[in-house]
Amino acid sequence: MSESFALDMQKSKAYHEALSLFQDGKKAKGHEKQPHFEACFQLLMTCEGEEVAEFVIQTECHHKHASRFFWASELPDTFKESLFSKANAAQMLRQYFKHPGSLEHISESLIKYLAQTYQREFVIVVRETQSFLVPPHLKSFLRFKGLTNEVVRRAIVEWEYIDNFKKAFSKKSLYFDGLIRDFSFEELLIHFTAANERQKRRDRTGMNNAAYKVGRETNLLRVMNRVLQLKQKQEEDTGQRATGEEQFLKQLADALPPQNTPEALADPRMLPEEELTEEKKLFTELIDFYFKLHEFEHYIDMYSYGYAEVEMLDSDEIQWKSTAAFVHHKRNDHKKKYAEGYMINRAALKSGARESSMSVGQFKVSLAVAKSKVYYKTLFLPLEARYNDTIIDLSKVFLLLASFSEYLMPAGNQWVAVGDSVTKLPDVSAKHPLLPEDYLVRLDHQSMLEVISEVFGWEEQEVVQIVDFLTSYLDRSDAEIDLWTRPLVRHGSHVYWCSTYLRDRDWPVLIQGRGAREQLNKKQKESDEQLEEDLANLFIDAGFEAVASRVYEIDKQTKPEIDVLAYADNTLFIIELKTTYLTEDPLRNLQYINRTYAEKAVDQLKRSKTFIEANFDGEKFRELKTELGITCSLEELSIRPLIVSNVFDGDDLVFDEEIMKISAFELSIILENDLFWVLNISVKVSGQEEIPGLESMSIYAHEQMQNQNAKGFRNEPIDSSKEACDLWSSKDSCSADDLITAIEQDKVWSFLDELWDFSVHLETVFRSTAPN
């Protein structure tokens, strides 16, 4: 809050007394805050509507310090016409549904007013916050289902119907809670292992469809996480201990389906018979239910984000139809694949990973670790995490995960069809001294620590910390189970590695996600400053003048920071760097874009731009002008605010009519003029370096081999020559105009629309069916 706001004597006496009480409440601790905030809002009830609106906006009491007491007071309802304007209705609504005060003191008169006055904003925010899934809120909506407003009435009908489906799933889940209770932790792990192998070996739909296999395996792992978390909450069962080694291996062998024969690959009718015991049938029923539940929840997320609309309703099925926003999402999501390919290229070309003395397994591990480092460097992320007051070296985490992924996966009896014949694949992994292979590996915890320490040459205490960092504890009711980012599963003295699920996982992406979720990288200020310094250096290497982490003073209480300033060609870029990880949860993505980009980053950039314009010829900006070599006048200067993030979501948006958002990856490609290695694959990676004169394969040629029958693939060549990939107008440096033009014309990603027709995803129909 600025000093001028606090000392504005034009306000009423009640206003200033309320402000003083508010400041006292902020300083108080715990339950001592309540009387100050409650008295503050009582005093505001005697003020004029304009004063109340300014107080709320300036103090941010509706979504910060006093939010719970604000929404529990009579202020929102009494001054709704002053507080909720067209400009801030969506933001105020979002805060109303976000905070518990609104749930404990639901004002139906306020809700009805908002639903009638701000129809579109009301429906969007209720969907976005998923308030229609919260019974007290839904009950309040149903009270005015008879509104003449067609937009809101239709939405309420949809929300009620979705809620009925949700209740059907909740009722059915009681049966499966009991079923989960009947299985031990070890039996659950064994049956999930068998379920994935059964899908790989016996599901005819996926036998020749890699995308289907990967998608189903990913969902199986999600279900596995969920079931293990449910089991963990049944605290009386956490004492169940593992069986003996011989019995464990027998149970695993009995649960696994028989290996496919060469004849079965040529003729699926020749698949060997499997005895489906009652236990296997029950487990299949459990998986099918949670698949349906996950699918239903996923479509609710799509609906909440605006990716889908409810198309048709009947007694046991909801039909959803995808929207234009979903098409944009599919395009942004496609970028990840090509960014990963680029990082593998750079890792292989820079690390020299492929050596003649390496086995295939050693090469794969080496390349995976090199790619992880390139990934973190490209996205301006630190290769360390603070966990339980210790610093974890993430490069060692990636080495351990890559080694486990490669060497703890059994080769099995793998057969492939080649033309009209069937052949057995050789075991490409040289035997590693680490640990034995199997579809589900069980290890003694202490022995595993000793072997890791010996094989990698790490200190025992560091091994303990890294293993703890990567472990999901089944018998700790307060511990998180997440096999994506804590893939070592511990129960008692045993550790399990679910080999069937954990080969070729994108570990840097997964660990980055956990880092953002748990704020593992939010350490010292020095760490943030180093990332900003790295970004500034990227500009300097491209020919700009740039500085990082500069604090400027607006007044004695307000000293904001500019992350990066970059200058060239009478153009000054003001850059706000945001590092996070957006998951496949569309709701979290939307909330992040609204909160971090559209609100926080935009406010920071506008404030910085205003400061520069106001102080351009003054003392406060003189030193920065000298550092950046700015010699032009303010009239000659073009100021370009820019949001840079390490994710692609939001790249197609412009905020406040002038602020572009770009991914750190795309910015790096432009400033390093490296588009060629996005559009081409290094043959060193593909293992074809023995072909004389061949250095790379175009993305188009690769996609044609892999996806020529895929939905939306245009099957038309693209120009991926070095000349076509040149993003700079000069040989030695990137100009300001080069950068602006590349962003505005989407030069890095325009090839996507040449390769793929994303419009095929418009109005795609998805279905959710109620549980039996």
C-alpha positions in Angstrom: 0.0 0.0 0.0 1.5 3.4 -1.0 2.1 6.1 1.6 -0.1 8.5 -0.4 -3.1 6.2 -0.1 -2.6 5.8 3.7 -2.5 9.6 4.2 -5.3 10.6 1.9 -7.2 13.0 4.2 -10.1 13.4 1.8 -11.5 10.1 3.1 -14.0 10.0 6.0 -13.1 9.5 9.6 -14.7 6.0 9.6 -12.5 5.1 6.6 -9.3 6.1 8.4 -10.3 4.3 11.5 -11.1 1.2 9.5 -7.7 1.5 7.8 -6.0 1.7 11.1 -7.8 -1.4 12.4 -6.9 -3.2 9.2 -3.2 -2.4 9.7 -3.5 -3.7 13.3 -5.0 -6.9 12.0 -2.2 -7.5 9.6 0.4 -7.1 12.4 -1.6 -9.3 14.9 -0.9 -13.1 15.1 -3.3 -16.0 14.8 -6.7 -15.7 16.4 -5.8 -12.1 17.5 -6.4 -10.9 13.9 -10.2 -11.6 14.0 -11.5 -8.7 16.2 -9.4 -6.1 14.3 -10.7 -7.2 10.9 -14.3 -7.7 12.0 -14.3 -4.2 13.6 -12.7 -2.8 10.4 -15.5 -4.1 8.2 -18.2 -3.0 10.6 -16.8 0.6 10.4 -16.7 0.4 6.6 -20.5 -0.4 6.6 -21.0 3.3 7.6 -18.9 4.6 4.6 -20.0 5.5 1.1 -19.8 2.9 -1.7 -16.9 4.5 -3.5 -14.8 4.6 -0.3 -15.6 0.9 0.3 -14.7 -0.1 -3.2 -11.4 1.8 -3.1 -10.5 0.4 0.3 -11.1 -3.2 -0.9 -9.1 -2.8 -4.1 -6.2 -1.0 -2.5 -5.9 -3.3 0.6 -6.7 -6.4 -1.4 -8.6 -7.6 1.6 -10.9 -9.7 -0.6 -8.2 -12.2 -1.5 -5.3 -11.6 0.9 -4.9 -10.9 4.6 -8.5 -10.5 5.7 -10.3 -12.4 2.9 -12.1 -14.8 5.2 -13.6 -12.1 7.3 -14.3 -9.9 4.4 -16.5 -12.5 2.7 -18.2 -13.4 6.0 -19.1 -9.7 6.5 -22.1 -7.9 5.1 -19.9 -5.7 2.9 -20.0 -7.7 -0.4 -23.8 -7.9 -0.4 -24.5 -4.4 0.8 -22.0 -2.7 -1.6 -22.2 -5.1 -4.5 -22.9 -2.4 -7.0 -19.8 -0.5 -6.0 -17.5 -3.5 -5.5 -18.5 -5.5 -8.6 -17.9 -3.5 -11.8 -17.6 -4.7 -15.3 -13.8 -4.2 -15.0 -13.3 -6.3 -11.9 -16.4 -8.6 -11.7 -14.5 -11.7 -12.8 -11.6 -11.1 -10.4 -13.9 -10.5 -7.4 -16.0 -13.5 -8.3 -12.9 -15.7 -8.5 -11.9 -14.6 -5.0 -15.4 -15.1 -3.7 -15.5 -18.8 -4.8 -11.9 -19.4 -3.8 -12.0 -18.5 -0.1 -13.7 -20.4 2.7 -15.5 -17.3 4.0 -17.8 -17.5 1.0 -18.6 -21.1 1.7 -19.4 -20.6 5.4 -21.5 -17.5 4.7 -23.1 -17.9 1.3 -25.0 -14.9 0.3 -27.8 -16.1 -2.1 -28.9 -12.5 -2.8 -25.4 -11.6 -3.9 -25.1 -14.7 -6.1 -28.5 -14.0 -7.7 -27.5 -10.3 -8.3 -24.2 -11.4 -10.0 -25.8 -14.1 -12.0 -28.3 -11.6 -13.4 -25.9 -8.7 -13.9 -22.7 -10.4 -15.0 -24.0 -13.5 -16.8 -21.0 -14.4 -18.9 -18.4 -13.6 -16.1 -20.5 -15.5 -13.6 -20.7 -18.7 -15.6 -17.0 -18.6 -16.7 -15.8 -18.1 -13.1 -18.1 -20.8 -11.6 -16.8 -23.3 -14.2 -13.2 -22.2 -13.8 -13.2 -22.5 -10.0 -15.3 -25.7 -10.2 -17.6 -24.2 -7.6 -20.4 -26.2 -9.1 -18.8 -29.3 -7.7 -19.0 -27.9 -4.1 -22.4 -29.0 -2.6 -23.2 -25.7 -0.7 -22.5 -23.6 -3.7 -24.4 -25.8 -6.1 -27.3 -25.7 -3.7 -27.3 -21.9 -3.7 -27.3 -21.9 -7.6 -30.2 -24.3 -7.8 -32.4 -21.9 -5.8 -32.6 -19.6 -8.9 -32.6 -22.2 -11.7 -35.8 -20.5 -12.9 -34.1 -17.3 -13.9 -35.2 -16.0 -17.3 -31.5 -15.6 -18.1 -30.9 -18.4 -20.7 -27.1 -18.4 -20.3 -27.1 -19.0 -16.5 -30.2 -21.3 -16.5 -28.6 -23.6 -19.1 -25.3 -23.6 -17.1 -27.1 -24.5 -13.9 -28.9 -27.4 -15.6 -25.5 -28.7 -16.8 -24.0 -28.3 -13.3 -26.8 -30.3 -11.7 -26.5 -33.1 -14.2 -22.7 -33.3 -13.8 -23.3 -33.4 -10.0 -25.7 -36.4 -10.4 -23.0 -38.2 -12.3 -20.5 -37.3 -9.6 -22.8 -38.8 -6.9 -23.1 -42.0 -8.9 -19.3 -42.4 -8.9 -19.1 -41.5 -5.2 -21.7 -44.2 -4.4 -20.0 -46.9 -6.4 -16.5 -46.0 -5.0 -17.7 -47.2 -1.5 -17.6 -50.8 -2.9 -14.1 -50.3 -4.3 -12.9 -48.8 -1.0 -13.7 -52.2 0.6 -12.1 -54.1 -2.3 -8.8 -52.1 -1.9 -8.9 -52.8 1.8 -8.9 -56.6 1.1 -5.6 -56.4 -0.9 -2.2 -55.9 0.7 0.1 -53.2 -0.6 2.3 -55.8 -2.2 -0.7 -57.5 -3.9 -1.8 -54.1 -5.3 1.7 -53.5 -6.8 1.8 -57.1 -8.2 -1.7 -56.8 -9.8 -0.9 -53.3 -11.3 2.3 -54.8 -12.8 0.3 -57.6 -14.3 -2.4 -55.2 -15.6 0.1 -53.2 -17.5 1.8 -56.3 -19.0 -1.6 -57.7 -19.9 -2.5 -54.5 -21.8 0.9 -54.6 -23.6 0.7 -58.3 -24.5 -3.0 -59.0 -25.0 -4.9 -55.8 -25.9 -5.4 -56.2 -29.7 -6.3 -52.5 -30.0 -2.8 -51.5 -28.8 -0.7 -54.2 -30.4 0.2 -52.0 -33.3 -0.7 -48.6 -31.9 2.1 -47.1 -29.8 0.2 -43.9 -28.9 -2.7 -46.0 -27.5 -0.3 -48.1 -25.5 1.5 -45.1 -24.0 -1.8 -43.3 -23.2 -3.3 -46.4 -21.5 -0.1 -47.0 -19.5 0.0 -43.4 -18.4 -3.6 -43.7 -17.2 -2.9 -47.0 -15.4 -0.1 -45.2 -13.5 -2.5 -42.4 -12.5 -5.0 -45.0 -11.3 -2.2 -46.8 -9.4 -1.2 -43.6 -7.6 -4.8 -43.0 -6.7 -5.4 -46.6 -5.4 -2.2 -46.6 -3.3 -3.2 -43.2 -1.8 -6.6 -44.6 -0.9 -5.0 -47.7 0.6 -2.6 -45.5 2.6 -5.5 -43.7 4.2 -6.8 -47.0 5.6 -4.4 -46.7 8.4 -5.2 -50.0 10.1 -3.8 -51.8 7.1 -0.4 -50.0 6.9 1.1 -52.6 9.2 0.8 -55.3 6.5 4.3 -56.6 5.7 5.7 -58.1 2.6 5.9 -61.9 1.9 9.1 -63.9 1.7 11.2 -63.6 -1.5 10.2 -67.0 -2.9 6.5 -66.4 -2.3 6.7 -62.8 -3.7 8.3 -64.1 -7.0 5.7 -66.8 -7.2 2.8 -64.4 -6.8 4.3 -62.1 -9.4 4.7 -65.0 -11.9 1.2 -66.3 -11.3 -0.3 -62.8 -11.8 1.5 -62.0 -15.0 -0.1 -63.0 -18.3 1.8 -65.6 -20.4 4.4 -64.4 -22.9 3.2 -63.9 -26.4 4.4 -66.4 -29.0 5.7 -65.5 -32.5 2.5 -67.1 -33.9 0.4 -64.7 -31.9 2.1 -61.6 -33.3 1.4 -62.9 -36.8 -2.2 -64.0 -35.9 -3.8 -62.5 -32.7 -6.2 -65.5 -32.6 -3.1 -67.5 -31.5 -2.7 -65.6 -28.3 -1.9 -68.0 -25.5 -4.8 -68.6 -23.0 -4.6 -67.0 -19.6 -6.4 -68.3 -16.6 -8.5 -65.4 -15.2 -8.8 -66.1 -11.5 -11.5 -64.5 -9.4 -8.9 -62.2 -7.9 -7.8 -61.0 -11.4 -11.4 -60.4 -12.4 -12.0 -58.3 -9.3 -8.8 -56.3 -10.0 -9.8 -55.7 -13.6 -13.2 -54.4 -12.4 -11.4 -52.1 -10.0 -9.2 -50.7 -12.7 -12.1 -50.2 -15.2 -14.0 -48.2 -12.5 -11.1 -45.9 -11.8 -10.4 -45.5 -15.5 -14.0 -44.3 -15.9 -13.7 -42.0 -12.9 -10.4 -40.5 -14.2 -11.9 -40.0 -17.6 -15.0 -38.3 -16.1 -12.9 -35.9 -14.0 -10.6 -35.1 -16.9 -13.6 -34.0 -19.0 -14.9 -31.9 -16.1 -11.5 -30.2 -16.2 -11.8 -29.7 -20.0 -15.3 -28.2 -19.4 -14.1 -25.9 -16.6 -11.2 -24.6 -18.8 -13.5 -24.0 -21.8 -11.9 -26.9 -23.8 -15.3 -28.6 -24.0 -19.0 -27.9 -23.8 -21.8 -30.2 -22.8 -23.4 -31.3 -26.1 -26.1 -33.8 -25.0 -27.5 -35.1 -21.8 -29.3 -38.4 -21.1 -29.8 -40.8 -18.2 -26.4 -42.6 -18.2 -24.2 -40.6 -20.5 -22.7 -37.1 -20.8 -21.4 -36.1 -24.3 -18.9 -33.3 -24.4 -17.8 -31.5 -27.6 -14.4 -29.8 -27.9 -14.0 -26.1 -28.6 -11.6 -23.8 -30.4 -9.7 -23.3 -27.1 -9.0 -27.1 -27.1 -7.5 -26.7 -30.6 -5.1 -24.0 -29.3 -4.2 -26.3 -26.4 -3.4 -29.2 -28.8 -1.1 -26.9 -30.8 0.7 -25.7 -27.7 0.9 -29.3 -26.4 2.5 -30.4 -29.7 5.4 -28.0 -29.1 6.6 -30.2 -26.2 7.5 -33.0 -28.6 9.7 -30.8 -30.8 11.3 -29.0 -27.9 12.3 -32.4 -26.4 13.7 -33.5 -29.8 15.7 -30.3 -29.9 17.1 -30.9 -26.4 18.1 -34.4 -27.3 19.9 -33.0 -30.4 21.8 -30.5 -28.4 22.6 -33.0 -25.6 24.0 -35.5 -28.2 25.9 -32.8 -30.1 27.4 -31.1 -27.1 28.1 -34.0 -24.8 29.8 -36.4 -27.2 27.8 -39.1 -25.5 28.1 -41.7 -28.2 31.5 -43.4 -27.8 32.6 -46.6 -29.5 33.4 -48.2 -26.1 29.9 -47.5 -24.8 27.2 -50.2 -24.6 23.7 -49.3 -25.9 22.6 -49.1 -22.3 25.4 -46.8 -21.2 24.7 -44.5 -24.2 21.0 -44.3 -23.3 21.8 -43.4 -19.7 24.5 -40.9 -20.8 22.2 -39.2 -23.3 19.2 -39.1 -20.9 21.4 -37.3 -18.3 22.8 -34.9 -20.8 19.3 -34.1 -22.1 18.1 -33.4 -18.5 20.9 -30.8 -18.1 20.1 -29.2 -21.4 16.4 -29.1 -20.4 17.0 -27.3 -17.1 19.5 -24.9 -18.7 17.1 -24.0 -21.6 14.3 -23.3 -19.2 16.4 -21.3 -16.7 16.0 -23.8 -13.9 18.6 -24.5 -11.2 20.0 -28.1 -11.2 19.4 -28.4 -7.5 16.5 -28.5 -5.1 16.1 -27.8 -1.4 14.5 -30.8 0.3 14.2 -31.3 4.0 16.8 -28.6 4.7 19.3 -30.3 2.4 20.4 -29.4 -1.2 19.7 -32.2 -3.7 22.0 -32.4 -6.8 19.4 -33.0 -9.5 22.0 -34.2 -12.0 22.7 -37.1 -9.7 18.9 -37.7 -9.4 18.6 -37.9 -13.2 21.6 -40.3 -13.4 20.0 -42.6 -10.8 16.6 -42.5 -12.5 18.0 -43.0 -16.0 20.1 -46.0 -14.7 17.1 -47.6 -13.0 14.9 -47.0 -16.0 17.4 -48.7 -18.3 18.8 -51.5 -16.2 15.9 -52.6 -14.0 13.6 -53.3 -17.0 13.4 -56.9 -18.0 13.9 -57.7 -21.7 11.4 -60.6 -21.5 10.6 -62.7 -24.5 10.1 -59.8 -26.9 9.1 -60.6 -30.4 8.4 -58.4 -33.3 6.9 -58.8 -36.7 9.2 -57.9 -39.6 7.4 -58.2 -42.9 5.9 -61.7 -43.0 8.3 -63.1 -40.5 8.6 -62.9 -36.7 11.9 -62.4 -34.9 13.0 -62.2 -31.3 14.7 -58.9 -30.2 18.1 -59.2 -28.7 18.7 -58.0 -25.2 20.1 -54.6 -25.9 21.0 -53.7 -22.3 24.3 -54.9 -21.1 24.0 -56.4 -17.6 24.5 -53.7 -15.0 26.0 -54.5 -11.6 23.3 -52.4 -9.9 20.4 -54.7 -9.2 18.4 -57.6 -10.7 15.9 -57.1 -13.5 12.2 -58.0 -13.3 8.8 -56.5 -14.1 8.4 -55.5 -10.5 11.8 -55.3 -8.6 11.8 -55.7 -4.9 14.9 -54.7 -3.0 16.2 -54.6 0.6 16.5 -50.9 1.5 19.8 -51.0 3.2 21.4 -53.3 0.5 20.1 -50.9 -2.2 21.8 -47.9 -0.5 25.1 -49.8 -0.2 25.0 -50.9 -3.9 24.1 -47.4 -5.2 27.0 -45.9 -3.1 29.4 -48.4 -4.5 28.3 -48.2 -8.1 28.1 -44.4 -8.4 30.9 -43.6 -5.9 28.6 -41.3 -3.9 28.9 -40.6 -0.1 26.5 -42.7 1.9 24.7 -39.7 3.4 24.1 -38.2 0.0 22.7 -41.5 -1.3 20.3 -41.6 1.7 19.1 -38.1 0.9 18.6 -38.8 -2.9 16.7 -42.0 -2.2 14.5 -40.4 0.4 13.8 -37.6 -2.2 12.6 -40.2 -4.7 10.6 -42.4 -2.3 6.9 -42.8 -1.8 6.3 -44.2 1.7 3.3 -46.5 1.8 3.3 -46.9 5.5 3.5 -43.3 6.4 0.0 -41.8 6.5 1.3 -38.2 6.1 3.6 -39.0 3.2 2.7 -38.2 -0.5 2.5 -41.1 -2.9 3.4 -40.1 -6.4 5.0 -42.6 -8.6 5.7 -39.9 -11.3 8.1 -38.0 -9.1 8.7 -40.5 -6.2 9.1 -43.7 -8.2 10.8 -45.7 -5.4 8.0 -47.3 -3.4 8.9 -48.2 0.2 6.9 -50.4 2.5 8.7 -51.6 5.7 12.3 -52.6 4.9 11.6 -53.2 1.2 11.7 -50.9 -1.8 9.9 -51.6 -5.0 10.6 -50.3 -8.5 7.7 -50.7 -10.9 9.8 -51.5 -14.0 6.9 -52.1 -16.3 5.7 -48.4 -15.9 9.0 -46.6 -15.5 11.0 -47.1 -18.6 11.7 -44.0 -20.8 9.9 -41.6 -18.5 10.6 -37.9 -19.1 12.3 -37.4 -15.7 13.4 -33.8 -16.1 9.8 -32.7 -16.9 8.3 -34.7 -14.0 10.9 -33.5 -11.4 10.4 -29.9 -12.6 6.7 -30.3 -12.0 7.3 -31.5 -8.5 9.8 -28.7 -7.9 7.1 -26.1 -8.8 4.4 -27.9 -6.8 6.5 -28.2 -3.7 8.5 -25.0 -4.2 11.7 -27.0 -4.1 13.5 -24.4 -6.1 12.3 -21.4 -4.1 15.4 -21.0 -2.1 17.6 -18.0 -1.8 17.2 -14.8 -3.7 20.6 -15.5 -5.2 19.1 -18.4 -7.1 16.5 -16.3 -8.8 19.1 -13.7 -9.6 21.3 -16.3 -11.3 18.4 -17.4 -13.5 17.8 -13.7 -14.5 21.5 -13.3 -15.1 21.4 -16.3 -17.4 18.6 -14.8 -19.4 20.4 -11.5 -19.6 23.5 -13.3 -20.9 21.4 -14.9 -23.6 20.5 -11.4 -24.9 24.2 -10.2 -24.6 25.4 -13.2 -26.6 22.9 -12.3 -29.3 24.2 -8.7 -29.6 22.0 -6.8 -27.1 23.0 -4.8 -24.1 21.3 -6.3 -21.0 21.2 -6.1 -17.2 19.5 -8.4 -14.7 17.8 -8.1 -11.3 17.6 -4.3 -11.0 15.6 -2.7 -8.1 14.1 0.7 -8.6 12.4 3.0 -6.1 9.0 4.5 -6.5 8.8 5.7 -2.9 10.3 4.7 0.4 7.9 1.8 0.9 7.8 0.6 -2.8 10.9 -0.8 -4.4 10.0 -3.2 -7.2 12.5 -5.2 -9.3 12.9 -5.6 -13.0 14.0 -9.1 -13.9 15.8 -8.2 -17.1 16.3 -5.1 -19.3 17.6 -5.7 -22.8 18.4 -2.9 -25.3 19.2 -2.7 -29.0 18.3 -0.5 -32.0 16.4 2.1 -29.9 14.2 -0.7 -28.5 14.1 -1.5 -24.8 12.7 -4.8 -23.7 11.3 -5.0 -20.1 11.2 -8.7 -19.2 9.3 -10.4 -16.4 10.6 -14.0 -16.0 8.2 -16.6 -14.6 9.4 -20.1 -13.9 6.8 -22.8 -13.1 5.4 -26.1 -14.4 1.9 -26.4 -15.8 0.6 -29.9 -15.5 -2.0 -31.7 -17.6 -4.6 -30.2 -15.2 -6.2 -27.5 -17.4 -7.8 -25.9 -14.4 -4.5 -25.1 -12.7 -3.1 -23.9 -16.1 -6.0 -21.4 -16.5 -5.7 -20.2 -12.9 -1.9 -19.7 -13.4 -2.4 -17.8 -16.6 -5.0 -15.5 -15.0 -3.1 -15.0 -11.8 0.6 -14.9 -12.8 0.4 -13.5 -16.3 -2.7 -11.5 -16.7 -2.6 -10.0 -13.2 0.8 -10.2 -11.5 3.2 -10.0 -14.5 1.1 -7.4 -16.4 1.0 -5.2 -13.2 4.7 -5.5 -12.7 5.5 -4.7 -16.3 3.1 -1.7 -16.5 4.6 -0.3 -13.3 8.1 -0.7 -14.6 7.2 0.9 -17.9 5.6 3.9 -16.2 8.6 4.3 -14.0 11.0 4.4 -17.0 8.9 6.9 -18.9 8.5 9.1 -15.9 12.2 9.0 -14.9 13.9 8.6 -18.3 15.8 11.8 -18.1 16.1 11.9 -14.3 18.5 10.7 -11.7 16.7 7.4 -10.9 17.2 6.0 -14.4 20.5 7.6 -15.3 22.7 4.7 -14.2 20.6 2.1 -16.1 20.7 4.2 -19.2 24.5 4.3 -19.1 24.7 0.5 -18.5 22.5 -0.2 -21.4 24.1 2.3 -23.7 20.8 4.2 -24.4 21.6 7.4 -26.2 18.2 8.1 -27.9 15.5 10.3 -26.6 12.3 9.0 -24.9 10.4 9.9 -28.1 12.7 7.8 -30.2 12.6 4.9 -27.8 10.3 1.9 -28.3 9.5 0.1 -25.0 8.4 -3.5 -25.3 7.2 -5.3 -22.2 7.6 -9.1 -22.4 6.6 -12.0 -20.3 9.0 -15.0 -20.5 7.9 -18.3 -19.0 9.3 -21.8 -19.1 6.0 -23.3 -20.3 4.2 -22.9 -23.6 0.7 -22.2 -22.2 -0.4 -18.6 -22.9 2.0 -18.1 -25.9 -0.9 -17.3 -28.2 -2.1 -14.5 -25.9 -1.5 -10.7 -25.8 -2.1 -9.1 -22.4 -3.3 -5.6 -21.9 -3.2 -5.1 -25.7 0.6 -4.8 -25.9 2.3 -7.3 -23.6 3.5 -10.4 -25.5 4.1 -13.7 -23.7 6.8 -16.1 -25.0 8.2 -19.4 -23.7 11.9 -19.4 -22.6 12.4 -22.2 -25.1 11.2 -20.1 -28.1 13.2 -17.1 -26.9 16.3 -19.2 -26.7 15.8 -20.5 -30.3 15.4 -17.0 -31.6 18.4 -15.5 -29.7 20.6 -18.4 -30.6 19.3 -18.7 -34.2 19.0 -22.4 -33.7 15.7 -23.3 -35.5 17.6 -25.8 -37.6 17.9 -28.2 -34.7 14.2 -27.9 -34.0 13.3 -29.0 -37.5 16.0 -31.6 -38.0 17.1 -34.7 -36.1 20.8 -35.5 -35.4 21.6 -38.9 -37.0 23.9 -39.4 -34.0 20.8 -39.7 -31.9 19.0 -42.0 -34.3 22.1 -44.3 -34.6 22.6 -43.8 -38.3 26.0 -42.0 -38.3 27.5 -44.7 -40.4 25.7 -43.2 -43.5 28.3 -41.3 -45.4 27.6 -37.5 -45.7 24.4 -37.7 -43.7 24.3 -35.4 -40.7 20.6 -34.9 -40.0 17.1 -36.1 -40.9 14.3 -33.6 -41.3 11.4 -33.5 -38.9 9.1 -34.0 -41.9 10.8 -37.2 -43.0 10.7 -38.5 -39.4 7.0 -37.6 -38.9 6.2 -39.2 -42.3 7.7 -42.5 -41.1 6.0 -42.3 -37.7 2.7 -40.5 -38.3 1.7 -40.6 -42.0 -1.7 -42.1 -41.0 -2.1 -40.0 -37.8 -5.1 -37.7 -37.5 -4.4 -34.3 -38.9 -0.9 -35.1 -40.4 -0.8 -33.1 -43.6 2.0 -35.3 -45.2 3.4 -32.3 -47.1 7.1 -31.5 -47.0 8.5 -28.5 -45.2 11.6 -26.5 -45.9 14.1 -27.3 -43.1 17.2 -26.1 -44.8 19.7 -23.9 -42.9 18.7 -21.0 -45.1 15.0 -21.4 -44.3 15.8 -21.7 -40.6 17.7 -18.4 -40.4 15.9 -16.0 -38.0 18.4 -13.2 -38.2 18.7 -10.4 -40.7 22.5 -10.2 -40.2 25.1 -12.9 -39.8 26.5 -11.9 -36.4 23.7 -10.7 -34.2 19.9 -10.6 -33.6 18.3 -7.2 -34.0 15.4 -6.0 -32.0 13.3 -6.2 -35.1 14.4 -9.8 -35.7 13.1 -10.7 -32.2 9.8 -8.8 -32.5 9.1 -10.1 -35.9 9.9 -13.7 -34.9 7.5 -13.5 -32.0 4.7 -11.7 -33.8 4.9 -14.0 -36.9 5.4 -17.1 -34.8 8.5 -18.0 -36.9 9.7 -20.7 -34.6 6.4 -22.6 -34.6 4.8 -21.8 -38.0 6.1 -25.2 -39.2 3.5 -26.9 -36.9 0.7 -25.6 -39.1 2.5 -26.9 -42.2 2.9 -30.4 -40.7 -0.4 -30.7 -38.8 -4.0 -29.6 -39.3 -5.1 -28.9 -35.7 -8.7 -28.0 -36.8 -9.5 -31.7 -36.9 -9.7 -31.5 -33.1 -12.5 -29.0 -33.3 -15.9 -30.4 -32.1 -14.4 -33.8 -31.3 -16.9 -35.7 -29.2 -15.9 -37.2 -25.8 -18.3 -39.4 -23.8 -18.6 -40.1 -20.1 -20.7 -43.0 -18.9 -22.1 -43.5 -15.5 -20.7 -46.4 -13.4 -22.7 -49.7 -13.6 
